[in-house]
Amino acid sequence: MSSPRPLVLRLEGGDLVIEWNDGVTARYPPDRLRQLCPCATCKERIARAAPTEAPRVTLKEVKPVGNYAYKIGFSDGHDTGIYTLDYLYEIGQRS
């Protein structure tokens, strides 16, 4: 199968819900997305110390980046994470 592709993105109860082209539907709570942010700053923080609990946040924006990722902005002002489709699919499988 080719790379996973989102068919539908929606907010539901504050969570991001993605319906994927393989029939999988995954729910992404904002706190979990924030905790798993793939930006360089967050990766460095996690590498230097044990991961801390993510702050309570809400989603402020979910914007496409080309046809391979989404930039997600949170209520705490953090918005530098670029979540590739493969990464979103992977973390959706862990939930």
N, C-alpha and C positions, 0 to 999 in steps of 0.2 A: 504494500500500500504506500502511496505517496505521503508526503508530510501532512499532518493533521491541519485541517482548515476549519475556522469557525463559520458556522452557518448563521447563528443568531447570537447576539450579545444583548443582555438586558440586565437591569437592576431589579432585584427582587428581595424585599425585606432588607435593603441596604447592602446586600451581597451582589457581586458580579456573577452572573450565570452565563455560561457559554455552552451552546449546543454545537457539538463538533460533527464533522461530515461522516464520521464512522458510527454515529448513533449515540455516542457518549455525551451525557450532559453533566457538567461539572459546576460546582458552586464554590466561589472564592470569597470568603469573608475578608473584608478590608484589613483587619488586623493581621491576618495570615499573609496577605499579599505584601503588606508593609514589612513584616518580619523577614520575608523571603526576597526583599528587594535586591535585584541583581546589579545595582549601580556600584561603581568602584569604591565609593565612600563606605557603603554598607558592607561590601565584601571585605574591605580592609578592617573595619570595626569587628566583624565576626572573626576574622583570622587572628586578631590580636587578643581577643578575650572571649570568654564563653558568651554565647548569644544571650541577650537579655530579652525579657518579654517586650513585645512590640507595644507601642503606645496605643491607646484606644483611638481609632481614627475612623473617618468615613471617606468614601470615595468622592472626589471633587470633579475628576475628569478621567475619561478613558479615550485617548486619541490614537488613531492608527498612525503607524510609522511605516511608510511604504506599504508593501503587502506582506511583511514578515513579522511585524511586532506591534505592540501597543505601548504608548507612554501613559503611565498612570499617575495621577496627582492625588494627594491625600490632604485631609483637613489640617494636618500639622505643618503644611507648607512643603513637604517633601515631594518632588516631582521629577527627579532625575533618573529614575529607573526605566529602562527600556526592556519590556517583557516580551521576548520572542514568542512566536506561536508554539514552537517546540517546548520552550520552558513552561509556558502556561499549561500546555497539555500535560507535561510531566508532573507538575505540582498538583494539577487537578486529579491525577491518578492516585496521588498519595493521600488525598482527603478522604 
